[in-house]
């Protein structure tokens, strides 16, 4: 009976977080390229207070023990706020810290490989850089995708922006089935243009993390984007 109840709770929690991601508009990332380790909790709190609907930890170049330590701190903050918490790249860490999701790139293996580690309930997202990759991610069974980078961005050095011409197409081909989060170089200066291109969900990284007021900037960016559809 105990095992049954534990499994049931996990399923209910998973379904709740899936709904949160399906309803999400603004995806925030605590990126260690911009945020010192000592500041991750305060930055996460500011992003959540400003209105991010999902929060990811991205820590390129950090050791796994360091990433796990940071993830354990952030999962507590996100769980208290009811915001889904996602670990970038490291499925094993996502599983160990009981994250709500893991996000993987094109070179990080198949969905089946990730599912062997995290199980069937955890959300798994995939980075995609073309409509073809987005359609493949949908066919493979990923729960959501990142689509971009729309513009050149310091977080994806060496990868050119794909532009916004295919945003409306990916929304039609994929967005009707799973959430599509446009990403890459999105800022307050171009956010309305991104909305006009057909984007329904966005990820903003450096423009929020380098702002004087992370909370205020996050709230303003989300309001600007959502106002386009009101």
Residue pairs with C-beta under 8 A, 6 or more apart in sequence:
10 121
11 121
13 100
13 121
14 100
14 121
14 122
14 123
17 84
17 100
17 101
17 123
18 123
18 143
20 53
20 54
20 82
20 83
20 84
21 53
21 54
21 84
21 101
21 123
21 143
21 144
21 179
22 179
23 53
24 53
24 54
24 84
24 179
24 181
24 201
25 53
25 200
25 201
25 202
25 222
25 225
25 226
26 51
26 52
26 53
26 54
26 201
26 202
26 203
26 204
26 218
26 221
26 222
26 225
27 52
27 53
27 54
27 56
27 146
27 181
27 183
27 201
27 202
27 203
27 204
28 47
28 48
28 52
28 54
28 55
28 56
28 203
28 204
28 205
28 208
28 218
29 55
29 56
29 57
29 58
29 88
29 203
29 205
29 209
30 40
30 43
30 44
30 47
30 55
30 56
30 57
30 58
30 74
30 209
31 58
31 59
31 155
31 205
31 206
31 209
32 40
32 58
32 59
32 60
32 61
32 62
32 70
33 58
33 60
33 154
33 155
34 205
34 206
34 209
34 210
35 43
35 209
37 66
37 70
40 57
40 70
40 73
40 74
41 73
41 74
41 77
43 209
43 214
44 55
44 74
44 77
44 78
45 77
46 213
46 214
46 215
46 218
47 55
47 208
47 214
47 215
47 218
48 55
48 77
48 78
48 81
48 83
49 215
49 218
50 208
50 214
50 215
50 216
50 217
50 218
50 219
50 222
51 218
51 219
51 222
52 83
52 218
52 222
53 83
53 84
54 83
54 84
54 86
54 101
55 74
55 78
55 83
55 84
55 85
55 86
56 85
56 86
56 87
56 88
56 103
57 67
57 70
57 71
57 74
57 85
57 86
57 87
57 88
58 88
58 89
58 155
59 66
59 67
59 70
59 88
62 70
64 90
64 92
64 93
67 87
67 90
67 93
68 93
68 96
68 97
71 85
71 87
71 93
71 94
71 97
71 99
72 97
74 85
75 85
75 97
75 98
75 99
78 84
78 85
78 100
79 85
84 100
84 101
84 123
85 99
85 100
85 101
86 94
86 99
86 100
86 101
86 102
86 103
86 123
86 125
87 93
87 94
87 97
87 99
87 101
87 102
87 103
88 102
88 103
89 102
89 103
89 104
89 105
89 108
90 102
91 102
91 104
91 114
91 117
91 118
92 117
93 99
94 101
94 102
94 118
94 122
95 117
95 118
95 119
95 122
99 122
100 122
100 123
101 122
101 123
101 124
101 125
101 143
102 114
102 118
102 122
102 123
102 124
102 125
103 124
103 125
103 126
103 127
103 146
104 114
104 124
104 125
104 126
104 127
105 126
105 127
106 126
106 127
106 128
106 129
106 133
108 114
110 140
111 124
111 126
111 140
111 141
111 142
114 124
115 124
118 124
123 143
123 144
124 142
124 143
125 142
125 143
125 144
125 145
125 146
125 181
126 137
126 140
126 142
126 144
126 145
126 146
127 145
127 146
128 134
128 136
128 137
128 145
128 146
128 147
129 147
129 148
129 149
129 159
129 162
130 162
130 166
131 166
131 169
131 170
131 173
131 174
134 145
134 147
134 170
134 173
134 174
134 180
135 173
135 174
137 145
137 174
137 178
138 145
138 173
138 174
138 177
138 178
142 178
143 178
143 179
144 178
144 179
144 180
144 181
145 174
145 178
145 179
145 180
145 181
146 181
146 182
146 183
146 203
147 167
147 170
147 180
147 181
147 182
147 183
148 161
148 162
148 182
148 183
148 184
148 185
148 203
149 155
149 156
149 159
149 161
149 162
149 183
149 184
149 185
150 161
150 162
150 163
150 164
150 167
150 182
150 183
150 184
150 185
150 186
150 194
151 161
151 184
151 185
151 186
151 190
152 159
152 160
152 161
152 184
152 185
153 161
153 184
153 185
153 205
153 206
154 206
155 184
155 205
155 206
156 184
161 184
161 185
162 184
164 193
164 194
164 197
164 199
167 182
167 194
167 197
167 198
167 199
168 197
168 198
170 180
171 180
171 198
171 199
171 200
174 180
175 200
179 201
180 199
180 200
180 201
181 201
181 202
181 203
182 194
182 199
182 201
182 202
182 203
183 202
183 203
183 205
184 203
186 194
186 202
186 203
186 204
186 207
187 204
187 206
187 207
188 207
188 217
188 220
188 221
188 224
191 202
191 204
191 221
191 224
191 225
192 224
192 225
192 228
194 202
194 225
195 225
195 228
195 229
196 228
200 229
202 225
204 218
204 221
207 217
207 221
208 214
208 217
208 218
208 221
211 217
211 218
